[in-house]
Amino acid sequence: MADQKSKSREEIIKQDVKDLHRLGYAQQLFREMGGFSNFAISFSIISILTGAMILYGYGLRFAGPIINTVGWPVVALFTLTVAASMAELASAYPTAGGLYYWAHRLGGKRWAWVTAWLNMLGQITITAGIDIAASIYIVGMVVRMLGIPADAPVPLFGTANSWGFYLFVMVIIMIPQILINAFGIRLTALLNDFSVYWHIGGVAIIAILLFFFGKTHQPFSFGFTTVTTVNPLDASSAEFPDGTVAPALVVGNLVLHSPLFNLIPGLENLYRAAPFALVFVLAFLQAQWTFTGYDASAHVAEETVMARLNSAWGVFLSVAVSAVVGYVILLALTYSIPDIAATATDDYPVLYIAYSNLSKFFADIIAIIVAGGMWLCGLSSITSMSRMWFAFARDDGMPGSSIIKQIHPKYRTPVNSILITCVIAFLLTVYSAAYYVVTSISTIALYLAYGIPIYLNWRNKRKKEGEYTTPETAPWNLGKWGPFINIIAFIWIGFITILFILPPNELTLWTMVALGIFMVIYWQLGPKHWFEGPKKASEEELRRIEEELEKIIARGDD
């Protein structure tokens, strides 16, 4: 670190470019982000003002207040083991599309290809989840602020709370996010930095307003109350055309009888009984989906100064800081709940708490703070998603790679990747008209992508074979504790993968099964025969690419 501090910014960037060349890539993206900006992008995607707020009722209706006082820190602690394991790898391999590249270096092209596809799906679905969540919330905020019914009629879309109208608002939200991402990393980084202050300052304002001006102040014991407002069997059921209600698999407007309940004897009785152990872990989705997307710090490594350290700290600190700040706002909200059942079943539980406790003016302030955090979260998610897709396309890993990997000569951003991924994210929300399914898919896909390189690093280190992280290769290093932390990390990932494919998120299970079948068939028919993984170019070729890009930029400036 002392050596780094003595160097000028230009010298540090030259070292970053040299590190990137060693990994086999040219410096095509604009290296502008500092350590804080790198941390900011992951912190903004985690966004405790998005996941913890929009899924607040999900956790509360299953387990009650205890999911916030106990469940949040439990999930945060295990997630930190995943983040620490990933940070070490980010330090060793500071390149865009990090997870995919890590898996290739540690396990070969097949592991890399699987990791990339899981990461691509996770990035798409997390962006879809964030922006559809923002849409749902903003609609609820506006109707409440204007004092009109939630089902107020809307021309062309039916009602304000219809899925079609939510999709329309989602598009409106995404347009400026796309434009800002396309116009350059400087503006994006600036807004990501601002997002940190917005989130932390916003949480402080919300907590102060509820503590000093709120009408409800529950006793300490309230936070450890267990209440199941919605039975998990009811949450997993739907009404069929004949009027009967039964466990169901819902795909858009299509309602099918649940295959899982038919396959597993006794599952229906277990869900009906709703034991605490079941409802408590089902409610983990609220916290675990919030703690996703922090791989963004690795994906923007090629745009980060002193990437070996800053990307690693960005991955780890984004989770650690979010855990603390998120706990503050969850405690503030939980101890301000006026009625558990009414809050848990309200379409907008956070707004219900705010407007039940505060004057309309103060409640409106809270509503706007949360909405702003959600929009900033979506902005950062598009940045991460587009970089990951660009990195995989750069190595010709997917259909349409030649289009997706193009860099805009003036803005030096992957504009095609930004546009294509945003369109796909929107289409995914059309496929699944259930917000919780989108969040479950993104959580599982991302954590499987996180888990593969973590496992490979642990395996290689244990066998002393192939590549693995060491203090020499990874300046940010876990030392002797690394293997133990890695084991906890991939055991936790296995646990939540099983957990989040269970009803009421059964569509997630069959979506992942369908994806797995598609990947096997597609791999056997195509990539198995031609995909080689990251292509390591010669130093001469890398310099040629960079010189040509500089000439294009110079012509554009002229």
C-alpha positions as CSV (number, residue, x, y, z in Angstrom):
1,M,0.0,0.0,0.0
2,A,2.8,2.4,0.8
3,D,4.3,1.8,-2.6
4,Q,0.9,2.5,-4.2
5,K,0.5,5.8,-2.3
6,S,3.9,7.0,-3.5
7,K,2.9,6.6,-7.2
8,S,1.0,9.2,-9.2
9,R,-2.4,8.4,-10.6
10,E,-1.0,8.0,-14.1
11,E,1.6,5.5,-12.8
12,I,-1.1,3.5,-11.0
13,I,-3.3,3.4,-14.1
14,K,-0.3,2.2,-16.2
15,Q,0.2,-0.6,-13.7
16,D,-3.6,-1.5,-13.9
17,V,-3.3,-1.6,-17.7
18,K,-0.2,-3.9,-17.4
19,D,-2.2,-6.2,-15.0
20,L,-5.0,-6.3,-17.6
21,H,-2.6,-7.1,-20.4
22,R,-1.2,-9.9,-18.3
23,L,-4.8,-11.3,-18.1
24,G,-5.0,-11.1,-21.9
25,Y,-7.2,-8.0,-22.6
26,A,-6.7,-4.5,-24.0
27,Q,-7.7,-1.4,-22.2
28,Q,-10.9,-0.6,-24.2
29,L,-13.1,0.8,-21.4
30,F,-12.3,4.2,-19.8
31,R,-10.5,3.7,-16.5
32,E,-11.9,6.5,-14.3
33,M,-13.5,5.0,-11.2
34,G,-11.8,5.4,-7.8
35,G,-12.2,3.1,-4.8
36,F,-15.2,4.9,-3.5
37,S,-17.0,4.7,-6.9
38,N,-16.2,1.0,-7.2
39,F,-17.7,0.4,-3.8
40,A,-20.6,2.7,-4.6
41,I,-21.8,0.7,-7.6
42,S,-22.2,-2.5,-5.6
43,F,-23.6,-0.7,-2.6
44,S,-26.2,1.0,-4.9
45,I,-27.2,-2.3,-6.5
46,I,-27.6,-4.0,-3.1
47,S,-29.7,-0.9,-2.2
48,I,-31.3,-1.4,1.2
49,L,-33.9,1.1,0.0
50,T,-35.0,-1.4,-2.7
51,G,-34.8,-5.1,-1.7
52,A,-35.4,-4.6,2.0
53,M,-38.3,-2.2,1.3
54,I,-40.1,-3.9,-1.5
55,L,-39.8,-7.3,0.1
56,Y,-40.6,-6.0,3.6
57,G,-44.1,-7.5,3.6
58,Y,-42.9,-10.8,2.1
59,G,-40.8,-11.6,5.2
60,L,-43.2,-10.1,7.6
61,R,-46.2,-12.0,6.4
62,F,-44.4,-15.4,6.8
63,A,-42.4,-15.0,10.0
64,G,-43.4,-11.7,11.7
65,P,-41.0,-9.1,13.1
66,I,-38.4,-11.6,14.1
67,I,-37.3,-11.9,10.4
68,N,-36.0,-8.4,10.6
69,T,-34.4,-8.4,14.0
70,V,-32.8,-11.9,13.8
71,G,-33.2,-13.0,10.1
72,W,-31.4,-10.0,8.6
73,P,-28.2,-10.4,10.6
74,V,-28.1,-14.2,10.1
75,V,-28.3,-13.8,6.3
76,A,-25.8,-10.9,6.4
77,L,-23.3,-12.9,8.3
78,F,-23.4,-15.8,5.9
79,T,-23.4,-13.5,2.9
80,L,-20.2,-11.9,4.2
81,T,-18.4,-15.2,3.8
82,V,-19.5,-15.3,0.1
83,A,-18.4,-11.7,-0.4
84,A,-15.0,-12.2,1.3
85,S,-14.4,-15.3,-0.9
86,M,-15.3,-13.3,-4.0
87,A,-13.2,-10.3,-3.0
88,E,-10.1,-12.5,-2.8
89,L,-10.7,-13.7,-6.4
90,A,-11.4,-10.1,-7.6
91,S,-8.0,-9.1,-6.2
92,A,-6.3,-11.9,-8.2
93,Y,-8.1,-11.4,-11.5
94,P,-9.2,-7.7,-11.9
95,T,-11.2,-7.9,-15.2
96,A,-14.7,-7.2,-16.4
97,G,-17.0,-10.2,-16.3
98,G,-14.9,-11.4,-13.4
99,L,-16.8,-14.5,-12.3
100,Y,-16.6,-16.0,-15.8
101,Y,-12.9,-15.2,-16.1
102,W,-12.2,-16.6,-12.6
103,A,-14.0,-19.9,-13.4
104,H,-11.9,-20.3,-16.6
105,R,-8.6,-19.7,-14.9
106,L,-9.5,-22.0,-12.0
107,G,-11.5,-24.8,-13.7
108,G,-11.4,-24.5,-17.5
109,K,-13.8,-23.5,-20.3
110,R,-16.7,-25.7,-19.3
111,W,-16.9,-24.2,-15.8
112,A,-16.4,-20.7,-17.3
113,W,-19.2,-21.2,-19.8
114,V,-21.7,-22.4,-17.1
115,T,-20.7,-19.6,-14.7
116,A,-21.2,-17.0,-17.5
117,W,-24.7,-18.1,-18.4
118,L,-25.8,-18.2,-14.8
119,N,-24.3,-14.8,-14.2
120,M,-26.0,-13.4,-17.4
121,L,-29.3,-14.8,-16.2
122,G,-28.8,-13.4,-12.7
123,Q,-27.8,-10.0,-14.0
124,I,-30.8,-9.8,-16.3
125,T,-33.3,-10.9,-13.6
126,I,-31.9,-8.7,-10.9
127,T,-32.2,-5.6,-13.2
128,A,-35.7,-6.7,-14.1
129,G,-36.5,-7.2,-10.4
130,I,-35.1,-3.9,-9.4
131,D,-36.9,-1.8,-12.0
132,I,-40.3,-3.6,-11.8
133,A,-40.0,-3.2,-8.0
134,A,-39.4,0.5,-8.5
135,S,-42.4,0.7,-10.9
136,I,-44.7,-1.1,-8.4
137,Y,-43.5,1.1,-5.6
138,I,-43.7,4.4,-7.5
139,V,-47.2,3.7,-8.6
140,G,-48.2,3.0,-5.0
141,M,-46.4,6.1,-3.8
142,V,-48.2,8.4,-6.4
143,V,-51.7,7.1,-5.7
144,R,-51.2,7.4,-2.0
145,M,-49.7,10.9,-2.2
146,L,-52.6,12.0,-4.5
147,G,-55.2,10.2,-2.3
148,I,-56.7,8.1,-5.1
149,P,-57.6,4.4,-5.0
150,A,-54.9,1.9,-5.9
151,D,-57.1,0.4,-8.5
152,A,-57.9,3.8,-10.1
153,P,-58.8,3.4,-13.9
154,V,-55.9,4.1,-16.3
155,P,-56.6,4.5,-20.1
156,L,-55.3,1.5,-22.2
157,F,-54.0,-0.4,-19.1
158,G,-57.2,-0.9,-17.1
159,T,-56.2,0.1,-13.5
160,A,-53.2,1.6,-11.8
161,N,-52.3,-1.6,-10.1
162,S,-52.4,-3.8,-13.2
163,W,-49.3,-5.6,-14.3
164,G,-49.5,-4.0,-17.7
165,F,-49.4,-0.5,-16.2
166,Y,-46.5,-1.5,-14.0
167,L,-44.6,-2.6,-17.1
168,F,-45.3,0.7,-18.8
169,V,-43.9,2.6,-15.8
170,M,-40.9,0.3,-15.8
171,V,-40.1,1.4,-19.3
172,I,-40.4,5.1,-18.4
173,I,-38.0,4.4,-15.5
174,M,-35.4,2.6,-17.6
175,I,-35.1,5.1,-20.4
176,P,-33.0,7.7,-18.5
177,Q,-31.0,4.9,-16.8
178,I,-30.1,3.5,-20.3
179,L,-29.1,7.0,-21.6
180,I,-26.9,7.8,-18.6
181,N,-25.1,4.5,-18.9
182,A,-24.6,5.0,-22.6
183,F,-23.2,8.5,-22.3
184,G,-20.1,7.4,-20.2
185,I,-18.7,6.0,-17.0
186,R,-17.9,9.5,-15.6
187,L,-21.6,10.5,-15.2
188,T,-22.5,6.9,-14.1
189,A,-19.8,6.9,-11.5
190,L,-20.8,10.4,-10.2
191,L,-24.4,9.2,-9.7
192,N,-23.2,6.0,-8.0
193,D,-21.2,8.1,-5.6
194,F,-24.3,10.3,-5.0
195,S,-26.3,7.1,-4.5
196,V,-24.2,6.2,-1.4
197,Y,-25.0,9.5,0.3
198,W,-28.7,9.2,-0.8
199,H,-29.0,5.8,0.8
200,I,-27.1,6.4,4.0
201,G,-28.6,9.9,4.5
202,G,-32.0,8.6,3.5
203,V,-31.9,5.8,6.1
204,A,-30.8,8.3,8.8
205,I,-33.7,10.6,7.9
206,I,-36.3,7.8,7.9
207,A,-35.0,6.5,11.3
208,I,-35.1,10.0,12.9
209,L,-38.6,10.8,11.6
210,L,-40.0,7.5,12.9
211,F,-38.2,7.6,16.2
212,F,-39.0,11.3,17.1
213,F,-42.2,11.9,15.3
214,G,-43.8,8.4,14.8
215,K,-47.0,7.6,16.7
216,T,-46.0,3.9,17.3
217,H,-43.1,2.7,19.4
218,Q,-43.3,-1.0,20.1
219,P,-41.5,-2.6,23.1
220,F,-38.2,-4.4,22.7
221,S,-39.9,-7.8,22.9
222,F,-42.0,-7.0,19.9
223,G,-39.1,-7.3,17.6
224,F,-38.8,-11.0,18.5
225,T,-42.5,-11.8,17.9
226,T,-43.3,-14.7,15.6
227,V,-46.5,-14.3,13.6
228,T,-47.6,-16.1,10.4
229,T,-50.1,-13.7,8.8
230,V,-50.3,-15.6,5.5
231,N,-50.0,-19.4,5.5
232,P,-47.3,-20.6,3.1
233,L,-49.8,-23.0,1.6
234,D,-52.2,-20.2,0.8
235,A,-49.3,-18.2,-0.7
236,S,-48.5,-21.2,-2.9
237,S,-52.1,-21.6,-4.1
238,A,-54.2,-20.0,-6.7
239,E,-57.8,-20.1,-7.9
240,F,-58.5,-22.3,-10.9
241,P,-61.2,-21.6,-13.6
242,D,-63.6,-24.0,-11.9
243,G,-63.4,-21.9,-8.7
244,T,-61.3,-24.3,-6.6
245,V,-58.2,-23.1,-4.8
246,A,-55.2,-25.4,-4.7
247,P,-51.3,-25.4,-4.9
248,A,-50.6,-24.0,-8.3
249,L,-47.9,-23.1,-10.8
250,V,-48.7,-19.7,-12.3
251,V,-47.1,-18.7,-15.6
252,G,-48.4,-15.3,-16.7
253,N,-52.2,-15.8,-16.9
254,L,-51.9,-19.6,-17.1
255,V,-52.7,-21.5,-13.8
256,L,-51.5,-25.1,-13.5
257,H,-51.7,-27.6,-10.7
258,S,-48.4,-27.6,-8.8
259,P,-46.1,-30.5,-9.9
260,L,-44.0,-30.2,-6.8
261,F,-46.8,-30.8,-4.4
262,N,-47.8,-33.8,-6.4
263,L,-44.2,-35.2,-6.4
264,I,-43.5,-34.8,-2.7
265,P,-45.9,-36.6,-0.4
266,G,-46.6,-34.6,2.8
267,L,-45.5,-31.3,1.4
268,E,-49.0,-29.9,1.5
269,N,-49.5,-30.9,5.1
270,L,-46.1,-29.4,6.1
271,Y,-47.1,-26.1,4.4
272,R,-50.5,-26.1,6.0
273,A,-48.9,-26.6,9.5
274,A,-46.4,-23.8,8.8
275,P,-43.8,-24.7,11.5
276,F,-41.6,-21.8,12.5
277,A,-38.5,-23.4,11.0
278,L,-40.2,-23.4,7.6
279,V,-41.7,-19.9,7.6
280,F,-38.5,-18.4,9.1
281,V,-36.2,-19.6,6.3
282,L,-38.8,-19.0,3.5
283,A,-38.7,-15.3,4.7
284,F,-34.9,-15.2,4.1
285,L,-35.7,-14.2,0.5
286,Q,-36.2,-10.6,1.7
287,A,-32.6,-10.2,3.0
288,Q,-30.9,-12.6,0.6
289,W,-32.2,-10.9,-2.6
290,T,-31.2,-7.5,-1.1
291,F,-27.6,-8.9,-0.8
292,T,-27.2,-9.5,-4.5
293,G,-25.4,-7.7,-7.3
294,Y,-22.2,-6.9,-5.4
295,D,-20.2,-8.7,-8.1
296,A,-20.6,-5.3,-9.9
297,S,-17.4,-4.2,-8.3
298,A,-15.6,-7.0,-10.1
299,H,-17.4,-6.3,-13.4
300,V,-16.2,-2.7,-13.5
301,A,-12.6,-3.6,-12.6
302,E,-11.3,-2.5,-16.0
303,E,-12.8,0.9,-15.3
304,T,-11.3,1.1,-11.8
305,V,-8.0,2.7,-10.7
306,M,-5.8,0.4,-8.5
307,A,-8.3,-2.4,-9.3
308,R,-6.6,-5.2,-7.4
309,L,-7.4,-3.6,-4.1
310,N,-10.3,-1.3,-4.9
311,S,-12.4,-4.0,-6.6
312,A,-11.9,-6.4,-3.8
313,W,-12.8,-3.9,-1.1
314,G,-15.8,-2.8,-3.2
315,V,-17.2,-6.4,-3.2
316,F,-16.7,-6.9,0.6
317,L,-17.5,-3.4,2.0
318,S,-20.7,-3.1,-0.1
319,V,-22.1,-6.1,1.8
320,A,-20.7,-5.1,5.2
321,V,-21.9,-1.5,5.1
322,S,-25.3,-2.5,3.6
323,A,-25.7,-5.0,6.5
324,V,-25.3,-2.3,9.1
325,V,-27.3,0.5,7.3
326,G,-30.0,-2.0,6.4
327,Y,-30.4,-3.2,9.9
328,V,-30.9,0.4,11.1
329,I,-33.8,1.0,8.7
330,L,-35.4,-2.4,9.4
331,L,-35.3,-1.8,13.1
332,A,-36.8,1.7,12.7
333,L,-39.7,0.3,10.5
334,T,-40.3,-2.8,12.6
335,Y,-40.6,-1.0,15.9
336,S,-43.0,1.4,14.2
337,I,-45.5,-1.3,13.0
338,P,-49.0,-0.3,14.1
339,D,-50.6,-3.6,13.2
340,I,-48.7,-6.7,12.0
341,A,-51.5,-8.2,9.9
342,A,-52.5,-5.0,8.3
343,T,-48.9,-4.1,7.5
344,A,-47.9,-7.6,6.2
345,T,-50.9,-7.8,3.8
346,D,-50.8,-4.2,2.5
347,D,-49.6,-3.9,-1.1
348,Y,-47.0,-1.3,0.1
349,P,-46.1,-2.1,3.7
350,V,-43.4,0.5,4.1
351,L,-45.7,3.2,2.9
352,Y,-48.4,1.9,5.2
353,I,-46.0,2.2,8.2
354,A,-44.9,5.7,7.1
355,Y,-48.4,7.1,6.5
356,S,-49.8,5.4,9.7
357,N,-47.1,7.0,11.9
358,L,-46.3,10.4,10.5
359,S,-48.0,13.5,9.1
360,K,-48.5,13.4,5.3
361,F,-45.6,15.8,4.8
362,F,-43.1,13.6,6.6
363,A,-44.5,10.4,5.1
364,D,-44.2,11.9,1.6
365,I,-40.5,12.6,2.3
366,I,-39.9,9.0,3.2
367,A,-41.8,7.8,0.1
368,I,-39.6,10.0,-2.1
369,I,-36.4,8.9,-0.4
370,V,-37.2,5.2,-1.1
371,A,-38.3,5.9,-4.7
372,G,-35.0,7.7,-5.4
373,G,-33.0,4.9,-3.9
374,M,-34.8,2.4,-6.2
375,W,-34.1,4.4,-9.3
376,L,-30.4,4.8,-8.5
377,C,-30.2,1.0,-7.8
378,G,-31.6,0.3,-11.3
379,L,-29.0,2.6,-12.8
380,S,-26.1,0.8,-11.2
381,S,-27.6,-2.6,-12.0
382,I,-27.6,-1.8,-15.8
383,T,-24.0,-0.8,-15.5
384,S,-23.0,-4.1,-14.0
385,M,-25.2,-6.2,-16.3
386,S,-24.0,-4.6,-19.5
387,R,-20.3,-5.0,-18.5
388,M,-20.7,-8.7,-17.7
389,W,-22.5,-9.4,-21.1
390,F,-19.8,-7.3,-22.9
391,A,-17.0,-9.3,-21.3
392,F,-18.6,-12.7,-22.3
393,A,-19.4,-11.5,-25.8
394,R,-15.8,-10.2,-26.1
395,D,-14.8,-13.9,-26.0
396,D,-17.5,-14.9,-28.4
397,G,-19.4,-16.9,-25.7
398,M,-23.0,-16.2,-26.8
399,P,-25.2,-15.7,-29.9
400,G,-24.8,-12.2,-31.3
401,S,-21.4,-11.6,-29.7
402,S,-20.1,-9.6,-32.6
403,I,-22.8,-7.0,-31.9
404,I,-22.9,-7.1,-28.1
405,K,-19.1,-6.6,-27.7
406,Q,-18.9,-3.4,-29.7
407,I,-17.6,-0.3,-27.8
408,H,-18.9,3.1,-28.7
409,P,-15.9,5.0,-30.0
410,K,-16.8,8.3,-28.4
411,Y,-18.3,7.3,-25.0
412,R,-16.2,4.1,-24.6
413,T,-19.2,2.3,-23.2
414,P,-20.8,-1.0,-24.5
415,V,-23.9,0.7,-25.8
416,N,-25.2,-2.3,-27.7
417,S,-24.8,-4.5,-24.6
418,I,-26.7,-1.9,-22.6
419,L,-29.7,-1.8,-25.0
420,I,-29.9,-5.5,-25.6
421,T,-29.8,-6.5,-22.0
422,C,-32.4,-3.9,-21.0
423,V,-34.8,-5.2,-23.6
424,I,-34.3,-8.8,-22.4
425,A,-34.8,-7.7,-18.7
426,F,-38.1,-6.1,-19.7
427,L,-39.3,-9.2,-21.6
428,L,-38.5,-11.3,-18.5
429,T,-41.0,-9.4,-16.4
430,V,-43.6,-10.0,-19.1
431,Y,-42.9,-13.7,-18.8
432,S,-43.3,-13.8,-15.0
433,A,-46.1,-11.6,-13.7
434,A,-44.9,-12.3,-10.2
435,Y,-42.3,-10.2,-8.6
436,Y,-41.2,-12.8,-6.1
437,V,-40.4,-15.3,-8.9
438,V,-38.1,-12.7,-10.6
439,T,-36.3,-12.1,-7.3
440,S,-35.9,-15.8,-6.6
441,I,-34.5,-16.5,-10.1
442,S,-32.0,-13.7,-9.8
443,T,-30.9,-14.7,-6.3
444,I,-30.3,-18.4,-7.3
445,A,-28.7,-17.7,-10.6
446,L,-26.3,-15.1,-9.2
447,Y,-25.3,-17.1,-6.1
448,L,-24.7,-20.2,-8.2
449,A,-22.4,-18.1,-10.4
450,Y,-20.7,-16.8,-7.2
451,G,-20.3,-20.3,-5.8
452,I,-18.6,-22.0,-8.8
453,P,-15.3,-20.0,-8.7
454,I,-15.3,-20.0,-4.9
455,Y,-15.6,-23.8,-5.0
456,L,-12.9,-24.1,-7.7
457,N,-10.5,-21.9,-5.8
458,W,-11.0,-24.0,-2.6
459,R,-10.6,-27.3,-4.6
460,N,-7.4,-26.2,-6.3
461,K,-6.0,-24.9,-3.0
462,R,-6.8,-28.1,-1.2
463,K,-5.3,-30.3,-3.9
464,K,-2.4,-27.9,-4.6
465,E,-3.2,-28.2,-8.3
466,G,-3.8,-25.6,-11.0
467,E,-4.3,-21.9,-10.1
468,Y,-5.6,-20.6,-6.7
469,T,-5.3,-17.4,-4.7
470,T,-2.2,-16.7,-2.6
471,P,-0.9,-13.6,-0.9
472,E,1.3,-13.0,-3.9
473,T,-1.4,-13.3,-6.6
474,A,-4.2,-11.6,-4.5
475,P,-3.1,-8.5,-2.4
476,W,-6.6,-8.7,-0.8
477,N,-6.2,-12.1,0.8
478,L,-8.0,-14.2,3.5
479,G,-4.8,-16.0,4.5
480,K,-5.2,-19.3,6.5
481,W,-8.9,-18.6,7.1
482,G,-9.6,-18.7,3.3
483,P,-10.5,-22.4,2.9
484,F,-12.8,-22.4,6.0
485,I,-14.6,-19.2,4.8
486,N,-14.9,-20.7,1.3
487,I,-16.6,-23.9,2.7
488,I,-19.1,-21.9,4.7
489,A,-19.8,-19.8,1.6
490,F,-20.6,-22.6,-0.8
491,I,-22.6,-24.6,1.8
492,W,-24.7,-21.5,2.3
493,I,-25.2,-21.1,-1.4
494,G,-26.3,-24.7,-1.7
495,F,-28.8,-24.1,1.1
496,I,-30.4,-21.0,-0.3
497,T,-30.6,-22.5,-3.8
498,I,-32.8,-25.3,-2.5
499,L,-34.7,-22.9,-0.3
500,F,-35.7,-20.4,-3.0
501,I,-37.0,-23.0,-5.5
502,L,-39.6,-24.1,-3.0
503,P,-43.2,-22.8,-3.2
504,P,-44.4,-20.1,-3.3
505,N,-41.6,-19.7,-5.9
506,E,-42.0,-23.0,-7.7
507,L,-41.9,-21.3,-11.1
508,T,-38.2,-20.6,-10.2
509,L,-37.6,-24.3,-9.9
510,W,-39.0,-25.2,-13.4
511,T,-37.4,-22.1,-14.9
512,M,-34.0,-23.2,-13.6
513,V,-34.6,-26.8,-14.8
514,A,-35.6,-25.5,-18.3
515,L,-32.5,-23.3,-18.3
516,G,-30.3,-26.3,-17.3
517,I,-31.7,-28.5,-20.1
518,F,-31.3,-25.7,-22.6
519,M,-27.7,-25.1,-21.5
520,V,-26.8,-28.9,-21.8
521,I,-28.3,-29.1,-25.3
522,Y,-26.8,-25.9,-26.5
523,W,-23.4,-26.8,-25.1
524,Q,-23.4,-30.1,-26.8
525,L,-24.6,-28.8,-30.2
526,G,-22.3,-25.7,-30.4
527,P,-20.0,-24.1,-27.8
528,K,-18.5,-27.5,-26.8
529,H,-16.9,-27.6,-30.2
530,W,-15.8,-24.0,-30.7
531,F,-15.8,-22.1,-27.4
532,E,-12.3,-21.7,-26.0
533,G,-13.0,-19.2,-23.2
534,P,-11.0,-16.0,-22.7
535,K,-8.7,-15.3,-25.6
536,K,-5.3,-14.2,-24.5
537,A,-3.9,-11.9,-27.1
538,S,-0.2,-11.0,-27.5
539,E,1.2,-7.8,-26.1
540,E,1.6,-6.5,-29.7
541,E,-2.0,-7.3,-30.5
542,L,-3.2,-5.6,-27.3
543,R,-1.3,-2.4,-28.1
544,R,-2.6,-2.4,-31.6
545,I,-6.2,-2.6,-30.3
546,E,-5.6,0.3,-27.9
547,E,-3.8,2.4,-30.5
548,E,-6.6,2.0,-33.0
549,L,-9.2,2.9,-30.3
550,E,-7.2,6.1,-29.5
551,K,-7.1,7.0,-33.2
552,I,-10.9,6.6,-33.4
553,I,-11.4,8.7,-30.3
554,A,-9.0,11.4,-31.7
555,R,-11.0,11.6,-34.9
556,G,-14.2,11.8,-33.0
557,D,-12.8,14.7,-30.9
558,D,-11.7,16.5,-34.1
